[in-house]
């Protein structure tokens, strides 16, 4: 796609976003109206962020983007792109494969046709594990089939649990402990809005040498979307394990849509752990909502300074495109980076807490 065409697309998106933002400002922080809008922004929060935007534009009026971030310009077959690299401490993975295999072996409902009631009846008769079931004539073939899968690669075990328990079930989440930590890819994106609009920032985290390394592919211009997507794909090997927050509904389908738009190869069919639903299932009575920011503050004890609501990202990015002032990008990049880091710590916390609950259930 020609650069002039992409520049024109960028200008059209700016005009469209300016004319009809997707969020709704809720006057006087009305709690009732907050629940009626899909993308509500409290009036007080909006005004605070408008002041922040003005300050950032003023402070960085003479700066260029490359001076504000420790990034690097690179080139691939699709063109130039800009990547920001950083490091963070990594969470400690406390449960090994033997722990997870023991839990799986004690879940009789992994056998087709065995539900909670049948499982309880079998347990009352002394059948505690899948290996016990394999000694029963009625269940031997199906139990042996499950045990055979449990000896295979972690991806096969994940598929089995997903089919029998569901993608959002805690046991399926715990199968993540069977994979090498180096295979995880923590993914979070920022976009210009709903599906069909460009991705403006792709955050990617992975474990290397005992640290969490983060790469952020930031679009300096809409014309860099295809190169950024291609560069991101180079970091997703066939044996990768994706981790996201609401990524099954948003991030991953969105990336797939943008890859198809440019005719780029699709994402590999890798295991994907979406942490939203296991979080909601575990903490729905402990927190007012299950937004990632809320879980950070209430569960992970992570505090963000001047965090930008995701609903305002398109307008702030458009302000950058209109003025080339990099100030509005600074909180967008930091917001995205913290999302990626929080995913790693949230996965560890979820696995730890669900393991303890299921171990004693």
Beta strands, then each sheet from edge to edge (+ up, - down):
strand 1: 24-26
strand 2: 40-42
strand 3: 71-76
strand 4: 79-89
strand 5: 184-191
strand 6: 199-208
strand 7: 211-218
strand 8: 241-244
strand 9: 272-274
sheet 1: 1+ 2+
sheet 2: 3+ 4- 7+ 6- 5+ 8+ 9+
end
